[in-house]
């Protein structure tokens, strides 16, 4: 799957979850399936982080689930409305 296509799918999943059109269990299961089926490159950190955040919704205890604010921030970055930066440490 091409990067842009995956990005659009992630945006849709985040929006569906935040708008109540998708359950946290279904959203997390989808994200986990994407993580398992792809090896991410160093320039796909935002995609991988967004999927990891969605996968974090699987936890039964609300305090361990990904916060909605985090998903909103990732959504803004995916849409190009906010910067997203990480530090990658290599040996």
C-alpha positions, 0 to 999 in steps of 0.5 A: 500500500502506498504511503499516501493511501495509508495516510488517508486511511489513518486520517479516516480512522481517527476521524471516525473514532473521534466522531463516534462512528467507530468503536475503540476496539474496531479501530485498535484492531484495524491499526494493529493489523496495519502495523503487523503487515508493514515495515515502516521506514524512517520517513514514515514515523508519523504514520507509524506513531499514528497507528501505534496511538490507534492501537493503544485504544485496545486497553480495557483501562481508560487511563492507559488508552490513547488520549483524544487530544493526542489523536487530534494532534496526530490528525492535525499533523497528518493533514499538514496543519501542525508540525510533527517532529521526533528525534531519531537516535541512531548508534 
